[in-house]
């Protein structure tokens, strides 16, 4: 089966990468390539919408897809837990409406056939694993992806696990000068996962938060952002303990690093219900036990 993808933000760095991957793939086909002058109605009929735009535009795109039941992969930064929580409510309300009116059709967007896993990262521990030829739910889900790099996902999971052993942690993230937002979505996601783990043992120690040079506090974790020429992307998570430090560093040297995660998300979206944040579940890296401090 073939998945029809509408790429919103097709002229940007990630959009161009997505177009290239779709062109090379046997199970993905380009439904529409949208730029800032395009109308969102061009997404109607797509099996999946990929949003790789700008934080100021992403909300409208997600609202459009959710209202019409089109599965969407959101690769745009700026989605905090609070904003995502509102989307969860939107999806729940929409799905409860469809549950009571099974013959209803919302808007002009109709989700099509889902594809099987195909080649790429395995969908271990996920409902879509092993599914072949089944159509997606009429109420398409939302996958928020702070970072499509598999190494970055693993780094966040490792940091979340380590957080219960250290009271002190700070994040330094570096990106190219053209990145529009700060802190990065990856850093925000990492801070939120660290804070979730710390709920069982107490908050992070972040001295002198009132000083501007101490960074921006996200879920109690200081984040420092750098925007530099010559840099693609790097995240450094530094934990401090008694007489020691523990540092996790992930560096992206090429956009090739995003290929596997992007393909994984696009192939999983048609069969992923509700709202999912990150690629952890699709990769079989369940954080629930970490958050409970096991």
C-alpha positions, 0 to 999 in steps of 0.5 A: 500500500502507498501512503500519500503525503502532503508536505507543509513547509516543502521549501525549507531544510526539512521539507526538502529532505522529506521530498527527497525521501518520498521520491526515493521511497516505494511506499510513499508518494507526494500528495502535495508540496505546500509553501507559505503561499499555499492553501491548506485545502491542498492537504485534503485527500492526503493520508498523512500531513507533514508539518515542518514549518514555523512555530507561528504557523504550526498551530493552524496546520495542526488544527486543520488536520485534527478537524478533518481527521487527517493523520499529521506528523509535526516536526515544527518546534515550539510545542510545549506540554501545555500546547500539546495538552490542548491538542489532546483535548481537541482530538478526544472531543473529535473522537468522542463525536465520531464514536457517537456518529459513525457515519459522519464525515468532517470537512474535506480531508479523508484519510486513505489506506495505511502502509505496512511497516516497510523498510526502515526502523522497526515499529517495536512495541507499537500497535502498528507493528505487523499491520499490513493493508489495514486502513487508518482510523477515520480519526487520524492521530497526531505525532509530535516529533521534537527531533527525527534523529534516532541518536537524539531520541536515545539521548533523551531517554538516557537523560531521563533515566539518569535524572533520578540520581542527580539533583543538578542538571543543565542543558546547552543546545546549539543550532545553526544561525537560521533556527527561528526559535529557542530553546529548541524543541529537543531541549524542551522535550528533554527538560520535560522528561527529566522533570517527569522523572524527578517528580518521585524524588524532588525538583532539580536544584537550579541556583540563581534562576533570577539571573538572565545569564543562567538560561531559561527554566523549562520544567525547572531545568536551565536551558542555554541556547546558542545560534552559531554559523558552522553548527548544525545541531548539538545538545549537551546535558550535564548532570552534577553530583558530589565530586562528579559530573555526567554528560550526554552529548548528541551532535548532528553533523548532517541532515542524513541523521533525520532520514530514518526517524522521518520515514518511521514517523510518516509510515506509522502516522496512518495507524497511530491513534490519539496524540503521541510525543516523540519517537520513543514508543515507535522505537520500543523505548518506553519511558513510563517506567523511568518516570515512575522511578523504577 
